[in-house]
Amino acid sequence: NLFMYAGMFVWLSGSMLVLIDGYGINAKLAGFLLAFGSAGFMFGAWASARLGIQIGPERLILTGSVIAIGAAVAILAFGLLEFRNGYVVAIPAFVWMFGHGLHYPQSMAGAIAPFPDKAGAASSLIGFYQTTAAAIMAFIMGALHDGSAVPLGILMFVSSAAAFAAYFPFYRQLSLKK
């Protein structure tokens, strides 16, 4: 949850650096590409709501993480190959955000479920650490910005891979309690 949320803020803070500063795309098109990439979250969350009961939250969390990892690798690869086109950033970002949309609602519900009598406090604490992690990742994105999509891809990959790795001890612990 924390890692994917932080990765989303890498996209939200870094996309304009890459698209406008790095690739020289005009602000209107860059805004469209930001919105397009971000729309993936909406579709992922919609799918997550419909698939959660059918295939279960654990599979959606893992699937979302794997999709995000693949999309981050694509952003990184296009950056390393020096494709300086906004669409080769926005299309994989759409896919990454779709994976985040599958992952986020399920992981949020799983994080709050053990605390039904303190759901408000648990949600507030989660919001605090997510926002803190997002601010740190946005700062790192700004510090690493070099005009290419490489830092964007690296940071989105790191956050996705961390979310994937964090899944296993969390759900293993929950399955031991059952």
C-alpha angles and dihedrals in degrees: 000000000000094000097048091046090052089049090053089057090051086061094042094048100032103042095075091047090055099037101042105022098032104031100028094232115162117255096249094054091041090053090051091049091049090051092045093051092045092049087072088075091058092052092044093051090048090052091045091056091052098042100039096089095037100051102013135244095270093060092045092051092050093043092049091050093049092048090050092049091052093047092048090051088053092051090048093047093050089048093050090047087052097237099166099193124119093222093061087058100039098046095054088041088056088053091046091050090048088056089048089051090055092046105040105061092045095047092045091052090047092050094052099037096081089059106051093151092049101035093132094052092043091050091049092050091048090050090051096052093042092052092046092051090046092052091050092049092047089052091049090048090053092047093049096042109129102163094269135090091245097097089043091052094044095050093044089049093049092050092047094047090048090051090050092049093045090056096070103059091040096052093037088056091049093049090052090055093055 
